[in-house]
Protein backbone atom coordinates (compact mmCIF):
# COMPACT_ATOMS: atom_id res chain seq x y z
CA UNK A 1 0.00 0.00 0.00
CA UNK A 2 1.40 3.40 -0.88
CA UNK A 3 2.26 5.66 2.06
CA UNK A 4 0.46 8.75 0.86
CA UNK A 5 0.70 12.28 2.03
CA UNK A 6 3.50 14.28 3.60
CA UNK A 7 5.88 11.68 5.06
CA UNK A 8 7.12 13.76 7.95
CA UNK A 9 3.62 14.79 8.93
CA UNK A 10 2.59 11.14 9.05
CA UNK A 11 5.71 10.18 10.96
CA UNK A 12 4.99 12.87 13.52
CA UNK A 13 1.43 11.66 13.92
CA UNK A 14 2.73 8.15 14.44
CA UNK A 15 5.24 9.28 17.06
CA UNK A 16 2.49 11.18 18.87
CA UNK A 17 0.22 8.13 18.82
CA UNK A 18 -2.26 9.76 16.48
CA UNK A 19 -2.72 7.15 13.73
CA UNK A 20 -5.16 4.32 13.18
CA UNK A 21 -4.08 0.70 13.45
CA UNK A 22 -3.85 0.12 9.69
CA UNK A 23 -1.57 3.08 9.14
CA UNK A 24 0.46 2.20 12.21
CA UNK A 25 1.10 -1.30 10.83
CA UNK A 26 2.04 0.06 7.39
CA UNK A 27 4.57 2.37 8.93
CA UNK A 28 6.01 -0.19 11.31
CA UNK A 29 6.48 -2.78 8.56
CA UNK A 30 8.33 -0.15 6.61
CA UNK A 31 10.50 0.76 9.61
CA UNK A 32 11.59 -2.85 9.81
CA UNK A 33 12.09 -3.44 6.08
CA UNK A 34 13.43 -0.09 4.84
CA UNK A 35 16.52 1.26 6.62
CA UNK A 36 16.43 4.63 4.88
CA UNK A 37 12.86 5.06 6.09
CA UNK A 38 13.87 4.02 9.62
CA UNK A 39 16.61 6.66 9.55
CA UNK A 40 14.15 9.30 8.40
CA UNK A 41 11.87 8.30 11.29
CA UNK A 42 14.80 8.81 13.69
CA UNK A 43 15.31 12.28 12.22
CA UNK A 44 11.59 12.99 12.60
CA UNK A 45 11.84 11.85 16.22
CA UNK A 46 14.69 14.27 16.87
CA UNK A 47 12.70 17.08 15.29
CA UNK A 48 9.76 16.24 17.46
CA UNK A 49 11.92 16.38 20.58
CA UNK A 50 13.42 19.68 19.42
CA UNK A 51 9.98 21.14 18.81
CA UNK A 52 8.86 19.99 22.23
CA UNK A 53 11.84 21.64 23.91
CA UNK A 54 11.88 24.77 21.76
CA UNK A 55 8.12 25.34 22.02
CA UNK A 56 7.29 24.39 18.45
CA UNK A 57 4.36 22.07 19.22
CA UNK A 58 0.72 23.05 19.37
CA UNK A 59 -1.04 22.54 22.69
CA UNK A 60 -2.71 19.35 21.41
CA UNK A 61 0.62 18.00 20.14
CA UNK A 62 2.28 18.87 23.40
CA UNK A 63 -0.33 16.92 25.33
CA UNK A 64 0.00 13.95 22.97
CA UNK A 65 3.77 14.07 23.37
CA UNK A 66 3.58 14.09 27.15
CA UNK A 67 1.01 11.29 27.14
CA UNK A 68 2.26 8.98 24.41
CA UNK A 69 5.95 9.59 23.77
CA UNK A 70 7.37 6.87 25.96
CA UNK A 71 10.81 7.64 27.30
CA UNK A 72 13.45 5.00 27.46
CA UNK A 73 16.99 5.88 28.45
CA UNK A 74 17.96 6.82 24.91
CA UNK A 75 15.01 9.18 24.49
CA UNK A 76 15.53 10.63 27.96
CA UNK A 77 19.10 11.46 27.02
CA UNK A 78 17.98 12.99 23.72
CA UNK A 79 15.56 15.18 25.63
CA UNK A 80 18.20 16.31 28.08
CA UNK A 81 20.72 16.91 25.31
CA UNK A 82 18.16 19.03 23.45
CA UNK A 83 17.57 20.99 26.65
CA UNK A 84 21.30 21.43 27.10
CA UNK A 85 21.64 22.58 23.49
CA UNK A 86 18.95 25.16 24.05
CA UNK A 87 20.77 26.58 27.05
CA UNK A 88 24.17 26.33 25.38
CA UNK A 89 23.27 28.13 22.14
CA UNK A 90 21.64 30.95 24.06
CA UNK A 91 24.76 31.44 26.14
CA UNK A 92 27.58 30.47 23.80
CA UNK A 93 26.23 31.20 20.33
CA UNK A 94 24.65 34.64 20.35
CA UNK A 95 23.26 36.11 17.10
CA UNK A 96 26.53 37.94 16.37
CA UNK A 97 28.44 34.67 16.36
CA UNK A 98 25.81 33.17 14.05
CA UNK A 99 26.23 36.17 11.72
CA UNK A 100 30.01 35.65 11.79
CA UNK A 101 29.46 31.98 10.93
CA UNK A 102 27.37 32.88 7.89
CA UNK A 103 29.97 35.41 6.77
CA UNK A 104 32.68 32.80 7.18
CA UNK A 105 30.72 30.27 5.08
CA UNK A 106 30.15 32.85 2.33
CA UNK A 107 33.82 33.86 2.44
CA UNK A 108 34.93 30.21 2.20
CA UNK A 109 32.68 29.67 -0.83
CA UNK A 110 34.09 32.81 -2.49
CA UNK A 111 37.69 31.75 -1.88
CA UNK A 112 36.95 28.29 -3.32
CA UNK A 113 35.42 29.87 -6.44
CA UNK A 114 38.36 32.25 -6.94
CA UNK A 115 40.87 29.45 -6.46
CA UNK A 116 39.03 27.28 -9.03
CA UNK A 117 39.07 30.10 -11.62
CA UNK A 118 42.78 30.75 -11.06
CA UNK A 119 43.59 27.09 -11.66
CA UNK A 120 41.51 26.98 -14.86
CA UNK A 121 42.27 30.43 -16.25
CA UNK A 122 42.03 29.60 -19.96
CA UNK A 123 38.69 27.78 -19.68
CA UNK A 124 37.35 30.45 -17.37
CA UNK A 125 38.26 33.18 -19.92
CA UNK A 126 36.64 31.22 -22.74
CA UNK A 127 33.50 30.62 -20.67
CA UNK A 128 33.30 34.32 -19.78
CA UNK A 129 33.60 35.32 -23.44
CA UNK A 130 30.83 32.87 -24.41
CA UNK A 131 28.54 34.19 -21.70
CA UNK A 132 29.17 37.80 -22.81
CA UNK A 133 28.41 36.89 -26.42
CA UNK A 134 25.21 35.10 -25.41
CA UNK A 135 24.02 38.07 -23.36
CA UNK A 136 24.70 40.57 -26.17
CA UNK A 137 23.44 38.56 -29.10
CA UNK A 138 21.02 36.16 -27.48
CA UNK A 139 17.75 38.14 -27.53
CA UNK A 140 18.15 38.99 -31.21
CA UNK A 141 18.89 35.40 -32.16
CA UNK A 142 15.93 34.11 -30.18
CA UNK A 143 13.58 36.57 -31.85
CA UNK A 144 14.89 35.60 -35.27
CA UNK A 145 14.62 31.88 -34.63
CA UNK A 146 11.29 31.72 -32.88
CA UNK A 147 8.32 31.57 -35.22
CA UNK A 148 5.47 33.85 -34.36
CA UNK A 149 3.21 31.73 -32.28
CA UNK A 150 0.14 32.59 -30.38
CA UNK A 151 0.01 31.56 -26.76
CA UNK A 152 -2.65 29.03 -25.72
CA UNK A 153 -4.37 31.69 -23.62
CA UNK A 154 -4.57 34.10 -26.53
CA UNK A 155 -5.87 31.29 -28.74
CA UNK A 156 -8.56 30.47 -26.23
CA UNK A 157 -9.58 34.13 -25.94
CA UNK A 158 -9.76 34.38 -29.73
CA UNK A 159 -12.09 31.36 -29.85
CA UNK A 160 -14.34 32.79 -27.13
CA UNK A 161 -14.50 36.18 -28.79
CA UNK A 162 -15.26 34.60 -32.16
CA UNK A 163 -18.17 32.69 -30.64
CA UNK A 164 -19.42 35.79 -28.80
CA UNK A 165 -19.23 37.87 -31.97
CA UNK A 166 -21.29 35.27 -33.86
CA UNK A 167 -23.84 35.05 -31.04
CA UNK A 168 -24.30 38.81 -30.70
CA UNK A 169 -24.39 39.32 -34.46
CA UNK A 170 -27.03 36.61 -34.91
CA UNK A 171 -29.18 36.29 -31.79
CA UNK A 172 -31.28 33.57 -33.42
CA UNK A 173 -28.54 31.18 -32.33
CA UNK A 174 -29.84 31.58 -28.78
CA UNK A 175 -33.50 31.06 -29.56
CA UNK A 176 -35.08 27.99 -27.96
CA UNK A 177 -32.33 27.97 -25.36
CA UNK A 178 -33.07 29.04 -21.81
CA UNK A 179 -31.77 32.51 -21.14
CA UNK A 180 -31.60 34.63 -18.01
CA UNK A 181 -31.82 38.43 -18.25
CA UNK A 182 -30.01 40.91 -16.08
CA UNK A 183 -30.54 44.65 -16.38
CA UNK A 184 -27.56 46.74 -15.34
CA UNK A 185 -27.09 50.46 -14.78
CA UNK A 186 -23.71 52.10 -15.11
CA UNK A 187 -21.76 52.50 -11.85
CA UNK A 188 -21.34 56.07 -10.73
CA UNK A 189 -18.33 57.07 -8.70
CA UNK A 190 -20.20 57.62 -5.45
CA UNK A 191 -22.75 54.91 -5.95
CA UNK A 192 -23.04 52.14 -3.46
CA UNK A 193 -25.67 49.48 -3.13
CA UNK A 194 -25.90 45.81 -3.82
CA UNK A 195 -24.35 44.23 -6.88
CA UNK A 196 -26.98 42.72 -9.15
CA UNK A 197 -26.69 39.03 -9.58
CA UNK A 198 -27.80 36.27 -11.89
CA UNK A 199 -28.41 32.81 -10.50
CA UNK A 200 -27.54 30.21 -13.10
CA UNK A 201 -29.12 26.80 -12.84
CA UNK A 202 -28.29 23.80 -14.97
CA UNK A 203 -30.99 24.57 -17.55
CA UNK A 204 -29.71 28.11 -18.30
CA UNK A 205 -27.59 28.31 -21.46
CA UNK A 206 -27.26 32.05 -21.99
CA UNK A 207 -27.03 35.23 -19.95
CA UNK A 208 -28.43 38.34 -21.57
CA UNK A 209 -27.08 41.51 -20.02
CA UNK A 210 -29.06 44.71 -20.71
CA UNK A 211 -26.60 47.55 -20.26
CA UNK A 212 -28.47 50.83 -19.82
CA UNK A 213 -26.82 53.60 -21.81
CA UNK A 214 -26.34 56.92 -19.98
CA UNK A 215 -26.80 58.56 -23.38
CA UNK A 216 -27.03 56.96 -26.80
CA UNK A 217 -24.24 58.94 -28.36
CA UNK A 218 -22.59 56.34 -30.60
CA UNK A 219 -23.73 53.98 -33.30
CA UNK A 220 -21.42 51.21 -32.25
CA UNK A 221 -20.11 50.00 -28.91
CA UNK A 222 -17.56 47.59 -27.58
CA UNK A 223 -17.87 45.84 -24.23
CA UNK A 224 -14.89 44.44 -22.35
CA UNK A 225 -15.71 41.87 -19.67
CA UNK A 226 -13.26 41.82 -16.78
CA UNK A 227 -12.91 40.44 -13.31
CA UNK A 228 -13.45 42.99 -10.55
CA UNK A 229 -9.67 43.04 -10.15
CA UNK A 230 -9.46 44.38 -13.68
CA UNK A 231 -8.22 41.30 -15.51
CA UNK A 232 -9.63 41.28 -19.04
CA UNK A 233 -11.47 38.09 -19.93
CA UNK A 234 -12.96 38.79 -23.34
CA UNK A 235 -14.41 41.59 -25.44
CA UNK A 236 -17.36 41.89 -27.79
CA UNK A 237 -17.30 44.50 -30.50
CA UNK A 238 -19.77 45.95 -32.97
CA UNK A 239 -22.68 46.15 -30.52
CA UNK A 240 -25.53 48.40 -31.57
CA UNK A 241 -27.88 50.25 -29.20
CA UNK A 242 -31.45 48.95 -28.92
CA UNK A 243 -34.62 50.23 -27.38
CA UNK A 244 -36.08 48.49 -24.34
CA UNK A 245 -39.22 49.99 -22.77
CA UNK A 246 -38.20 53.53 -23.63
CA UNK A 247 -34.60 53.12 -22.48
CA UNK A 248 -31.60 52.78 -24.78
CA UNK A 249 -29.59 49.69 -23.97
CA UNK A 250 -26.79 47.53 -25.24
CA UNK A 251 -27.72 43.88 -25.27
CA UNK A 252 -24.80 41.60 -24.54
CA UNK A 253 -25.35 37.87 -24.88
CA UNK A 254 -22.90 35.50 -23.24
CA UNK A 255 -23.06 31.69 -23.05
CA UNK A 256 -23.48 30.75 -19.38
CA UNK A 257 -20.49 28.42 -19.66
CA UNK A 258 -18.24 31.45 -20.04
CA UNK A 259 -19.23 32.81 -16.62
CA UNK A 260 -18.08 30.85 -13.57
CA UNK A 261 -19.08 31.93 -10.05
CA UNK A 262 -17.82 35.37 -9.19
CA UNK A 263 -18.00 39.11 -9.61
CA UNK A 264 -17.51 40.77 -12.97
CA UNK A 265 -17.22 44.23 -14.42
CA UNK A 266 -18.06 45.37 -17.93
CA UNK A 267 -16.32 48.36 -19.42
CA UNK A 268 -18.53 49.75 -22.18
CA UNK A 269 -16.81 51.81 -24.85
CA UNK A 270 -18.37 53.94 -27.55
CA UNK A 271 -16.74 53.74 -30.99
CA UNK A 272 -16.84 57.08 -32.83
CA UNK A 273 -16.08 57.61 -36.51
CA UNK A 274 -12.32 57.66 -36.03
CA UNK A 275 -12.41 54.24 -34.38
CA UNK A 276 -10.81 55.44 -31.13
CA UNK A 277 -12.76 53.80 -28.27
CA UNK A 278 -14.24 56.16 -25.67
CA UNK A 279 -15.21 54.85 -22.18
CA UNK A 280 -18.94 55.20 -21.60
CA UNK A 281 -19.60 53.37 -18.34
CA UNK A 282 -18.81 50.50 -16.01
CA UNK A 283 -21.30 47.84 -15.02
CA UNK A 284 -20.84 45.38 -12.16
CA UNK A 285 -22.64 42.08 -11.76
CA UNK A 286 -22.33 38.78 -9.97
CA UNK A 287 -22.81 35.23 -11.17
CA UNK A 288 -24.03 32.60 -8.71
CA UNK A 289 -24.13 29.09 -10.07
CA UNK A 290 -26.49 26.48 -8.70
CA UNK A 291 -25.58 23.89 -11.26
CA UNK A 292 -22.56 22.35 -9.44
CA UNK A 293 -20.36 22.76 -12.50
CA UNK A 294 -18.27 25.85 -11.78
CA UNK B 1 15.32 -17.91 28.91
CA UNK B 2 18.52 -16.88 27.16
CA UNK B 3 19.40 -18.09 23.70
CA UNK B 4 21.95 -20.80 23.17
CA UNK B 5 24.86 -20.08 20.87
CA UNK B 6 23.48 -22.58 18.35
CA UNK B 7 20.11 -20.86 18.29
CA UNK B 8 21.74 -17.46 17.83
CA UNK B 9 23.94 -18.78 15.01
CA UNK B 10 20.90 -20.31 13.30
CA UNK B 11 19.17 -16.97 13.53
CA UNK B 12 22.08 -15.09 11.98
CA UNK B 13 22.40 -17.70 9.28
CA UNK B 14 18.72 -17.32 8.44
CA UNK B 15 19.14 -13.56 8.16
CA UNK B 16 22.12 -13.81 5.86
CA UNK B 17 24.74 -16.47 5.03
CA UNK B 18 27.40 -13.76 5.28
CA UNK B 19 28.13 -13.27 9.02
CA UNK B 20 28.97 -9.56 8.67
CA UNK B 21 25.77 -8.76 6.79
CA UNK B 22 23.79 -10.97 9.15
CA UNK B 23 25.04 -9.10 12.21
CA UNK B 24 24.25 -5.80 10.54
CA UNK B 25 20.75 -6.94 9.67
CA UNK B 26 20.22 -8.30 13.17
CA UNK B 27 21.17 -4.97 14.75
CA UNK B 28 18.90 -3.02 12.38
CA UNK B 29 15.98 -5.33 13.23
CA UNK B 30 16.62 -4.97 16.95
CA UNK B 31 16.68 -1.17 16.76
CA UNK B 32 13.50 -1.14 14.70
CA UNK B 33 11.77 -3.44 17.17
CA UNK B 34 12.70 -1.08 20.01
CA UNK B 35 11.19 1.80 18.03
CA UNK B 36 8.01 -0.19 17.45
CA UNK B 37 7.66 -1.10 21.12
CA UNK B 38 8.30 2.45 22.33
CA UNK B 39 5.67 3.80 19.97
CA UNK B 40 3.20 1.19 21.18
CA UNK B 41 3.59 2.55 24.71
CA UNK B 42 5.75 -0.31 25.97
CA UNK B 43 8.17 1.05 28.53
CA UNK B 44 10.48 -1.99 28.57
CA UNK B 45 11.12 -1.71 24.86
CA UNK B 46 14.64 -3.19 24.88
CA UNK B 47 13.53 -6.22 26.90
CA UNK B 48 10.56 -6.81 24.65
CA UNK B 49 12.74 -6.53 21.55
CA UNK B 50 15.06 -9.16 23.00
CA UNK B 51 12.09 -11.38 23.88
CA UNK B 52 10.85 -11.10 20.29
CA UNK B 53 14.28 -11.99 18.95
CA UNK B 54 14.54 -14.95 21.30
CA UNK B 55 11.20 -16.35 20.16
CA UNK B 56 12.13 -16.01 16.52
CA UNK B 57 15.60 -17.46 17.08
CA UNK B 58 14.14 -20.58 18.67
CA UNK B 59 12.25 -21.22 15.45
CA UNK B 60 15.03 -20.13 13.09
CA UNK B 61 15.97 -23.66 12.03
CA UNK B 62 12.39 -24.37 11.05
CA UNK B 63 11.94 -20.95 9.44
CA UNK B 64 14.97 -21.47 7.20
CA UNK B 65 13.18 -24.34 5.44
CA UNK B 66 9.51 -23.44 5.77
CA UNK B 67 9.15 -19.64 5.83
CA UNK B 68 8.88 -17.67 2.62
CA UNK B 69 9.11 -13.92 2.90
CA UNK B 70 11.10 -11.18 4.54
CA UNK B 71 12.44 -12.20 7.95
CA UNK B 72 11.69 -8.64 9.15
CA UNK B 73 7.98 -9.21 8.65
CA UNK B 74 8.12 -12.40 10.65
CA UNK B 75 9.79 -10.52 13.49
CA UNK B 76 7.06 -7.91 13.24
CA UNK B 77 4.32 -10.52 13.53
CA UNK B 78 5.92 -11.91 16.68
CA UNK B 79 6.42 -8.38 18.04
CA UNK B 80 2.72 -7.67 17.74
CA UNK B 81 1.92 -10.75 19.80
CA UNK B 82 4.49 -9.73 22.39
CA UNK B 83 2.87 -6.29 22.55
CA UNK B 84 -0.59 -7.74 23.15
CA UNK B 85 0.74 -9.98 25.91
CA UNK B 86 2.56 -7.05 27.50
CA UNK B 87 -0.52 -4.84 27.58
CA UNK B 88 -2.68 -7.69 28.87
CA UNK B 89 -0.34 -8.28 31.77
CA UNK B 90 -0.15 -4.71 32.88
CA UNK B 91 -2.19 -1.61 32.53
CA UNK B 92 -0.07 1.18 31.19
CA UNK B 93 1.65 3.12 33.88
CA UNK B 94 1.43 6.78 33.04
CA UNK B 95 4.97 7.92 33.32
CA UNK B 96 5.60 11.08 35.24
CA UNK B 97 6.72 13.88 33.01
CA UNK B 98 10.32 14.84 33.12
CA UNK B 99 10.21 18.02 35.14
CA UNK B 100 11.94 20.99 33.61
CA UNK B 101 15.61 20.53 34.38
CA UNK B 102 17.39 22.60 36.96
CA UNK B 103 20.77 24.05 36.15
CA UNK B 104 22.25 21.32 38.33
CA UNK B 105 20.49 18.61 36.28
CA UNK B 106 21.85 20.05 33.07
CA UNK B 107 25.36 20.81 34.28
CA UNK B 108 26.85 17.39 33.37
CA UNK B 109 25.19 17.59 29.94
CA UNK B 110 26.45 21.12 29.36
CA UNK B 111 29.94 20.18 30.40
CA UNK B 112 29.98 17.13 28.11
CA UNK B 113 28.39 19.15 25.32
CA UNK B 114 31.20 21.66 25.56
CA UNK B 115 33.81 18.90 25.48
CA UNK B 116 32.17 17.07 22.57
CA UNK B 117 31.63 20.18 20.48
CA UNK B 118 35.35 20.86 20.76
CA UNK B 119 36.03 17.39 19.35
CA UNK B 120 33.87 18.00 16.26
CA UNK B 121 35.39 19.61 13.16
CA UNK B 122 34.93 23.35 13.60
CA UNK B 123 32.52 23.73 10.64
CA UNK B 124 30.28 20.96 12.05
CA UNK B 125 30.13 22.40 15.55
CA UNK B 126 29.39 25.87 14.18
CA UNK B 127 26.72 24.44 11.86
CA UNK B 128 24.86 22.60 14.58
CA UNK B 129 24.97 25.57 16.91
CA UNK B 130 23.78 27.91 14.15
CA UNK B 131 20.99 25.45 13.43
CA UNK B 132 19.72 25.54 17.01
CA UNK B 133 20.46 29.19 17.56
CA UNK B 134 16.94 30.42 17.06
CA UNK B 135 13.69 29.12 18.39
CA UNK B 136 10.33 28.41 16.86
CA UNK B 137 9.61 30.39 13.71
CA UNK B 138 12.87 32.20 13.83
CA UNK B 139 14.55 28.79 13.73
CA UNK B 140 12.78 27.90 10.50
CA UNK B 141 13.93 31.14 8.88
CA UNK B 142 17.52 30.61 10.05
CA UNK B 143 17.46 27.03 8.75
CA UNK B 144 16.39 28.29 5.35
CA UNK B 145 19.21 30.81 5.47
CA UNK B 146 21.78 28.19 6.46
CA UNK B 147 20.50 25.92 3.71
CA UNK B 148 20.77 28.69 1.11
CA UNK B 149 24.29 29.60 2.15
CA UNK B 150 25.44 25.99 2.11
CA UNK B 151 23.49 25.28 -1.09
CA UNK B 152 21.54 22.57 0.70
CA UNK B 153 17.85 21.82 0.44
CA UNK B 154 15.94 21.59 3.71
CA UNK B 155 15.97 17.79 3.76
CA UNK B 156 19.71 17.60 3.07
CA UNK B 157 20.44 20.19 5.76
CA UNK B 158 18.38 18.31 8.32
CA UNK B 159 20.01 15.01 7.39
CA UNK B 160 23.45 16.59 7.78
CA UNK B 161 22.55 18.12 11.15
CA UNK B 162 21.07 14.80 12.24
CA UNK B 163 24.33 12.98 11.47
CA UNK B 164 26.37 15.57 13.36
CA UNK B 165 23.92 15.42 16.25
CA UNK B 166 24.06 11.61 16.36
CA UNK B 167 27.85 11.82 16.72
CA UNK B 168 27.46 14.51 19.35
CA UNK B 169 24.94 12.47 21.31
CA UNK B 170 27.15 9.37 21.25
CA UNK B 171 30.07 11.46 22.49
CA UNK B 172 27.96 13.05 25.23
CA UNK B 173 26.63 9.71 26.46
CA UNK B 174 30.18 8.31 26.62
CA UNK B 175 31.32 11.46 28.41
CA UNK B 176 28.50 11.15 30.94
CA UNK B 177 29.37 7.51 31.59
CA UNK B 178 33.01 8.46 32.16
CA UNK B 179 31.91 11.17 34.60
CA UNK B 180 29.80 8.70 36.55
CA UNK B 181 32.67 6.17 36.67
CA UNK B 182 35.19 8.76 37.81
CA UNK B 183 32.84 9.93 40.55
CA UNK B 184 32.48 6.43 42.02
CA UNK B 185 33.78 6.42 45.54
CA UNK B 186 36.49 3.83 45.85
CA UNK B 187 36.27 1.62 49.02
CA UNK B 188 38.53 2.79 51.76
CA UNK B 189 40.76 -0.14 52.72
CA UNK B 190 42.62 -0.17 56.02
Interface residues (C-beta under 8 A of the other chain):
Chain A: X14 X15 X17 X24 X28 X29 X31 X32 X33 X35 X38 X41 X42 X43 X46 X47 X50 X54 X55 X56 X66 X67 X68 X70 X71 X72 X75 X76 X77 X78 X79 X80 X81 X83 X84 X85 X86 X87 X88 X89 X92 X93 X95 X97 X98 X101 X102 X104 X105 X106 X109
Chain B: X28 X29 X31 X32 X33 X34 X35 X36 X38 X39 X41 X42 X43 X45 X46 X70 X72 X73 X75 X76 X94 X95 X97 X98 X101 X105 X106 X109 X110 X113 X114 X126 X127 X129 X130 X132 X133 X135 X136 X139 X142 X145 X146 X149 X150 X158 X159 X162 X165 X168 X169 X172 X173 X176
